[in-house]
Amino acid sequence: DLGKYVIKGVGSCARVTSVLSAVNFDNGSLARWKNKMATESFKKAIPMSGNVSAHDAHKAFLTALSAGDTFAKSAADFGTQVHSWLENYALTGKFPQQEPDVYSPFYNVFQGVKQFVKDTGLGTPAIEVVKPELFVYHSLGFAGTADLVVMRNGKVYLFDYKATNHLKASYL
């Protein structure tokens, strides 16, 4: 059962995220990634030589099991921060006054976001920002929230930012 939006005068529309989560695009890479994260975490927690107590081994095993989820949470925090910077830029035409310091894990990402804005032309008069975080729907029965809606040369573009440890125009 897919999640739905009910839109006055339109009817019900399937949530885009519900549709995408129901379709299995994963070819096993997510499971391989989680296994890799668990293995790396376990190797770091267990010394290469010497004796390991059962308690320490058990603790390392439990930490390894959650390594993928811990990393996923960290990645989600990064994504939230990137969205915040871009939404602020879309609304004000400016980035935050206080940039992350060079030792922050966000510093390189922030520099990448500024380069992304430059590469995509978001800071130019050629692109009119309509609205960030805009709810949109299609007559085919799909609905969701676009990260940013812009007009360029009379055409509407929906941005949905996808960030890893950096942001590229090709991720749109």
N, C-alpha and C positions, 0 to 999 in steps of 0.2 A: 504494500500500500504506500503510494507516494504522498509526501506532504503536499498540501494545496494552499493556494491563496484564493480567497473569494473576493472578487473585485466587483463593486457595485456597477451595474449596467453591462457587465461583461460576462460574469459567471465565474466558475472556478478554473484556476490555472495551476498546472503542476509547478512546484518549486524547481528551479533549474538545479539547485544543489541536491535535491532529492532524486532527480532524474540521474544526475551524474553519479551519485553514490550507489544507485541501484544497478548501474552498468559497470561491470568489472573490467576496467581498463588495465588493471595490474597484471602483468605477465609473470609475476613471481618476484619482481625486483624489490618490492616493499618487504616481503618476507626475507629475502636475501640480505637486504640492508639491515633489518632488525637483528638478524643472526650475526652479521658482521659487527654491529654495535655491541651486542652482548659479548661476543668473543673478545673484542678489544678491551672492553671494560673488565672482563674476568682476568685477562692477561695482566692488566695494570694492577689489579688488586692482589694478585698472588705473586710472591717473590719467585724469581727464576731458580733459586737454589735454597736449600734449607728446609726445615720442617714447617708445616702449616697446620695449625690446630683445626679441628673439625668446626669449631665456632667461627674462625676466620674464613674457612672455606665456604661455610654456609652463608656468611654475611656477603662474601664476594659473589656467590651465586645469586643471591637475591638482588644485589645491586646490578649485576649483569642482566637479569631478567627485565629490570625497569629501564635499562640504558636507552633503548629505542624510544620509550615514552618520554623520558627526561629530555632527550635531544629534540623530539618532536615539540615538546612544550617550549623549549628554547627557540626553536625555529618559528613557532607561532608568535612568540613575543617579538622576534625580529620583524615578522610580517606586519604585526600590529603597529610597530613603531614606524615602519616604512609607509604604511597607509596613512598614519597620522601626519607625517611630514608632507606627503603629497597632497593630502586633503587641505592642510594648512596653506600650502603653496597655491592650490587651486582657488581657495577662498580669498586669500590676501595678496597673492603675487609675491610673497616673501617666504623665506625659510625662517625657522626659529632664530632668535638673536644669539642664543647660546648653542654653538656647535658642540658635539661630543668631543672630549679631549682625545688626543692621538693614541692614548692607551686604552680607550674604551673599545669594546668589541663592536660598537656601533659606528665608530669613526669611518672606517672604509666603506661601510654601507651608506652612510650619510653622503660621503663624497660621490659614491656611485649614483645616488638619487639625484644629486645636483647635476651630474653629467647626463643622466637620463632625461631630465627636464630640458637640458640644452639640446640633446640629440633628437628629441621628439618635437622640438619647437613649441613646447607648452608655454614658454615665457615670451612668445612673440605675438604681435597683433593678428597674425594669420590664423591663429587658433583661438576661438571664443569658448571660454569655459561656460557650459550651460549650468552644470551643478555636479558636485561630488555626492556620492552615496545616494543616487537617484533610483527609486523603484520604477522598474519598467516591465512591460508585458507585451506579448506578441499575440496576434490573432490565431496563431497555431496552438495556443493554449499553454504557453510557458511564461513564467514570470520570475523576477529576481531583482537584486539590487546591483546596479553597475557601480564600480568604484568611482568612475568619473565619466561624465558625458560632455563631449565637446563638439563644436561645429568647425569644420575646415572646408573652405571652398564650397559652402552650401550643403555639405554632407554631414550627417550625424555620425559620430564615432563613439562607441562604448569602450571604455578602458576597464580592464580587469587586471589589476597588478598581480603578478606572480613573482615573488622574490625568493631567491636562494640566499647566498651570502652576498649577492649583488643584484642589481636590477638592470636589465637591458631592454632596449626598445623591442627586440625580437620576442620578449616575453608577453607582449600585449596580445 
